[in-house]
């Protein structure tokens, strides 16, 4: 069961990363030039979740995921 699950995960990741066979991008012969405007990016503060709390939540989720994977293997 573990081998099948692992092989399905690997096949799924490989299928998700490969481009579609029938997809072809058509490139226009004439290049259109548009004016770009530089706008400063201002990060909006999240009043409901601080960066440190978000990093703790992500770290805890990764530790939990690693523990779950270790139990199944």
CORNORDA-V296804 format. One record per residue. OMEGA is omega as a letter, one per 30 degrees, with the letter a starting at -180 (NA if undefined). D_LAST is the distance of its C-alpha to the last C-alpha in whole Angstrom. Layout:
OMEGA | D_LAST
OMEGA | D_LAST
//
This chain:
a | 10
a | 7
l | 10
a | 12
l | 11
l | 10
l | 13
l | 15
a | 14
l | 15
l | 18
l | 19
l | 19
l | 21
a | 23
a | 24
a | 25
l | 27
l | 31
a | 32
a | 34
a | 38
l | 38
l | 41
l | 42
a | 46
l | 47
a | 51
a | 54
l | 55
l | 53
a | 54
l | 55
l | 54
l | 55
a | 52
l | 53
l | 51
a | 50
l | 48
a | 45
l | 45
l | 42
a | 42
l | 41
a | 38
a | 40
a | 37
l | 34
a | 35
a | 33
l | 32
l | 30
l | 29
l | 27
l | 26
l | 24
l | 23
l | 21
l | 20
l | 18
l | 17
l | 15
l | 14
l | 12
l | 11
l | 10
l | 9
a | 6
l | 5
a | 6
a | 4
NA | 0
//
